[in-house]
Amino acid sequence: MVVRNLERLEHLQEAAKRVGIQVIIRKTGRQRNGMWWARFVLRPIGDKYRLIRRRKVWAVCLHGHTEFMRVLFQLSPNAVIKSCMATVTKDNLDSHFWILRYKNVGSILMPDYYGFCCNC
């Protein structure tokens, strides 16, 4: 994911710490308007896989991503987060959560919806 218009880079680490996940920052930079941008990945804390529907998974679910974004928008309200599935701002976070919840991330024959791929 990429976030733009961050007031401080530390907001990424702070948001992840509050939610209980880790953020791995791949690349950062300064924008022309003085704000920061960063390319990052969210991961669970620890190195133990979770077993979800007979699959080993080491990823943060949709609920974890949404909670992270909610906290990040509290720290940096002008932030814009872009992923392969959506471009999210503070104003459209809840609507994107409900749209992405029913996005098929499985196959056509065995659909698996993004919002239900976890044990939350």
C-alpha positions in Angstrom: 0.0 0.0 0.0 1.0 3.6 -0.5 0.0 6.5 1.8 0.3 10.1 0.8 -0.2 13.4 2.7 1.2 12.1 6.0 2.0 14.8 8.5 4.7 12.7 10.1 6.2 9.3 9.2 5.9 8.2 12.9 2.1 8.2 12.5 2.4 4.8 10.6 4.3 3.2 13.5 2.0 4.7 16.1 -1.2 3.6 14.3 0.2 0.0 13.9 1.2 -0.1 17.6 -2.2 1.0 18.7 -3.9 -1.7 16.6 -1.5 -4.4 17.6 0.1 -5.1 14.2 3.5 -4.3 12.6 4.1 -2.0 9.7 7.0 -2.7 7.3 8.0 0.5 5.5 9.5 -0.2 2.1 10.1 3.3 0.8 9.5 6.9 1.9 9.8 10.4 0.4 8.8 14.0 0.8 6.1 15.5 -1.3 6.2 19.1 -2.8 3.7 20.3 -0.2 5.9 19.2 2.7 3.9 16.1 3.6 5.4 12.6 3.5 4.5 9.5 1.5 5.4 5.9 2.2 5.1 2.5 0.7 4.4 -0.1 3.4 3.0 -3.6 4.2 1.0 -4.6 7.3 1.9 -7.8 9.0 0.8 -9.6 12.2 3.1 -9.5 15.2 5.1 -12.6 15.5 6.0 -15.3 12.9 3.3 -17.8 13.7 0.9 -18.7 10.9 -2.8 -18.7 11.6 -4.9 -21.6 10.3 -7.9 -20.2 8.4 -10.1 -22.6 6.5 -7.3 -25.2 6.3 -4.8 -22.7 5.0 -1.7 -21.2 6.6 -2.1 -17.4 6.6 0.4 -14.8 7.8 -1.5 -11.6 6.9 -3.6 -8.9 8.4 -7.3 -9.3 7.6 -9.8 -6.7 6.3 -10.9 -5.8 9.8 -7.2 -5.2 10.9 -6.6 -3.0 7.8 -9.7 -1.0 8.4 -8.9 -0.4 12.1 -5.3 0.6 11.2 -6.7 3.1 8.6 -9.2 4.5 11.2 -6.4 5.1 13.7 -4.1 6.6 11.0 -6.8 9.0 9.9 -7.2 10.2 13.5 -3.5 10.9 13.6 -3.2 12.3 10.1 -6.6 13.4 8.8 -5.5 14.4 5.3 -3.9 11.1 4.5 -4.8 9.2 1.3 -4.2 5.4 1.3 -4.0 3.6 -2.1 -4.0 -0.2 -2.4 -4.6 -2.5 -5.3 -8.3 -2.7 -4.2 -9.2 0.9 -3.3 -8.2 4.5 -2.7 -9.3 5.3 0.8 -9.7 8.7 2.5 -11.1 9.6 5.9 -14.5 10.4 4.3 -15.0 7.1 2.4 -13.4 4.6 4.8 -16.7 3.0 5.9 -18.2 2.8 2.4 -15.1 1.0 1.1 -15.1 -1.4 4.0 -18.6 -2.6 3.0 -17.7 -2.8 -0.7 -14.5 -4.7 -0.1 -16.1 -7.0 2.4 -18.0 -8.8 -0.4 -15.1 -8.8 -3.0 -14.3 -12.2 -4.2 -10.7 -13.2 -3.5 -11.2 -16.9 -4.2 -11.9 -18.5 -7.5 -15.0 -18.4 -9.7 -15.9 -22.0 -8.7 -15.1 -21.6 -5.0 -15.7 -17.9 -4.1 -14.2 -16.7 -0.9 -15.2 -13.2 0.2 -12.5 -10.8 1.6 -14.5 -9.9 4.7 -15.0 -13.5 5.7 -11.4 -14.7 5.3 -10.5 -14.4 9.0 -11.5 -15.6 12.4 -12.6 -12.1 13.7 
